[in-house]
Amino acid sequence: MGRVRTKTVKRAARQIVEKYYGKLGLDFQYNKKVAEEVALIPSKRMRNKVAGFITHLMRRIQKGPVRGISLKLQEDERERRMDFIPEKSEIDVPVIQIDQDTADMLTFLKINIPNIKVISPNTHDHRDRH
C-alpha cells in the first residue's frame, strides 16, 4: 500500500520542480542528488521522500499539465493554444434557419442578422403522441 505524503514534502517537491525542471528527470537516484544540491533538506529520510515525490511529479508532467505546478513550458503551450485563430470560423455559416417565433423576437428587439431563413414548423410534432 502507498503512503500519505505530508504537506511539507509536497510543497518542497513542487518548488524544486518549478525552479529546477530542466535538471530533473524520471530517475529517482538522479533526482535525489539534484534535491540534495539545490535544497537544504534536514534528514536523509526527508530527502528521499522529496526525491520520490519529485520523480512522481515528473512522470505526471510527462503525461500532461499538473495542477499546482506552474512551468514556463506549460504556460507557453497554454498561451499558444489560447492565441490560436482557426482559418475558417465554425460559427460562420451561410444560412441560419430559425422558426417564426424566433424571427418575431429578433424583429421586436430590432436585431438584424444577415443570412437568416425562416422555416415553417414541422407538421410531425412528436409531443402530440401518447
C-alpha positions in Angstrom: 0.0 0.0 0.0 1.1 3.6 -0.6 1.9 6.1 2.0 0.4 9.5 2.6 2.8 12.3 1.8 3.0 15.3 4.2 2.3 18.9 3.1 6.0 19.7 3.7 7.2 17.0 1.2 4.6 18.0 -1.4 5.4 21.8 -1.1 9.2 21.2 -1.2 8.9 18.9 -4.2 6.7 21.3 -6.1 9.0 24.2 -5.5 12.0 22.2 -6.6 10.2 21.1 -9.8 9.2 24.6 -10.7 12.6 26.1 -10.2 14.9 23.2 -11.4 12.7 21.5 -14.0 15.5 21.3 -16.6 17.8 19.5 -14.2 15.3 16.8 -13.1 14.4 13.6 -14.8 12.4 10.4 -14.3 15.2 8.6 -12.3 14.9 8.6 -8.5 18.6 8.4 -7.8 19.4 11.4 -10.1 16.5 13.4 -8.6 17.8 12.6 -5.1 21.3 14.1 -6.0 19.7 17.2 -7.5 17.4 17.7 -4.5 20.5 17.4 -2.2 22.4 20.0 -4.2 19.6 22.6 -4.6 17.8 22.4 -1.2 18.6 22.3 2.5 16.8 19.1 3.5 17.4 18.3 7.2 17.4 14.5 7.0 18.2 11.6 4.7 14.7 10.2 5.1 13.0 13.6 4.2 15.4 14.0 1.2 14.4 10.5 -0.1 10.7 11.3 0.3 11.0 14.7 -1.5 13.0 13.0 -4.3 10.4 10.3 -4.6 7.6 12.8 -5.0 9.7 14.8 -7.4 10.0 11.7 -9.6 6.3 11.1 -9.2 5.5 14.7 -10.3 7.9 14.4 -13.3 6.1 11.3 -14.5 2.8 13.1 -14.2 4.2 16.2 -16.0 5.2 13.9 -18.9 1.6 12.9 -19.4 0.2 16.5 -19.3 -0.2 19.6 -17.2 -0.2 19.1 -13.4 -2.4 21.2 -11.1 -0.4 23.3 -8.7 2.8 23.4 -10.8 3.4 26.4 -13.0 6.1 25.6 -15.6 7.3 28.1 -18.2 6.9 25.4 -20.9 3.2 24.7 -19.8 2.4 28.5 -19.7 3.8 29.0 -23.2 1.8 26.0 -24.5 -1.4 27.4 -22.9 -0.7 30.8 -24.4 -0.2 29.3 -27.8 -3.5 27.4 -27.6 -5.4 30.4 -26.5 -3.9 32.7 -29.2 -4.8 30.1 -32.0 -7.2 31.5 -34.6 -8.7 29.0 -37.0 -8.7 29.7 -40.7 -12.4 29.1 -41.0 -14.8 30.0 -38.2 -17.2 27.3 -37.1 -19.9 29.9 -36.4 -19.7 31.4 -39.9 -22.4 29.5 -41.6 -24.0 30.5 -45.0 -27.7 30.3 -43.8 -29.2 30.3 -40.3 -32.5 28.5 -40.1 -34.9 29.8 -37.4 -38.6 29.4 -36.7 -41.2 32.1 -36.9 -41.2 32.8 -33.1 -37.5 33.4 -33.1 -37.9 35.7 -36.1 -40.6 37.7 -34.3 -38.3 38.1 -31.3 -35.5 39.3 -33.4 -37.7 41.9 -35.2 -39.1 43.0 -31.8 -35.6 43.5 -30.4 -34.6 45.3 -33.7 -31.7 42.9 -34.3 -30.8 42.5 -37.9 -28.8 39.4 -38.7 -27.9 38.6 -42.3 -28.3 35.1 -43.9 -31.5 34.2 -41.9 -34.1 31.8 -43.3 -37.4 31.4 -41.6 -38.6 27.8 -41.8 -42.1 26.6 -41.1 -42.6 24.3 -38.1 -42.7 20.6 -38.7 -46.2 19.0 -39.2 -45.0 15.9 -37.4 -44.8 17.2 -33.9 -43.6 14.4 -31.6 -45.2 15.9 -28.5 -48.7 15.0 -29.6 -48.0 11.3 -29.5 -49.0 9.5 -26.3 
